[in-house]
Amino acid sequence: GAVVSQHPSWVICKSGTSVKIECRSLDFQATTMFWYRQFPKQSLMLMATSNEGSKATYEQGVEKDKFLINHASLTLSTLTVTSAHPEDSSFYICSARIRVGELFFGEGSRLTVL
Amino acid sequence: AQTVTQSQPEMSVQEAETVTLSCTYDTSENNYYLFWYKQPPSRQMILVIRQEAYKQQNATENRFSVNFQKAAKSFSLKISDSQLGDTAMYFCAFMKLLGGATNKLIFGTGTLLAVQP
């Protein structure tokens, strides 16, 4: 199947700093990517839909200024957690749409904010 | 709004046995996709099986099959000949068909399946 790569897989940062997570579709172009957040033993919560060349669409309750999403090319979307705090510690997962009804997921990125 | 419900937080099955995971959903849409995803301890989301709502035939993938009951809005997953590697969290998910590229997946709360040796 298609490959979606996330980097870094694990990051630790100090409170107040910003962290960028990358999501790449390695062997296909993705006009649409999705970012999810997952707390331990819970389901995936959609944060935003990332559209190539346009602004992301955020889900209700997700702070746009805190979670900056950029989709500058057909193979790369980035999520930047700005001024991170311990409550932002979580597992972040991206997915990329290859065609209608078919998505592939990245390996996820574990963020720990000290 | 669409919702997906998984009423079994945890299940256990003996190796080589068969287990069925339940999923119900609520939607006013007529055309949509339903999915089962597996999330092992590595946390990589893996597609197990997909069903298009317009297809009456139940989808199958090797040891995995679904029982899709459109009128009842039920979409259960049957795992036959369970293997230790099937131990994972299983998520049922819904996606509507119309609406184009931005259609998003709506996940259930998950069922943690443990396969016992």
Interface residues (C-beta under 8 A of the other chain):
Chain A: G1 T31 T32 F34 Q38 K41 Q42 S43 L44 L46 T49 N51 T57 F91 I93 S95 R97 V100 G101 E102 L103 F104 F105 E107 G108
Chain B: Y33 S42 R43 Q44 M45 I46 L47 R50 E52 F91 M95 L97 G100 A101 T102 N103 K104 L105 I106 F107 G108 T109 G110 L112
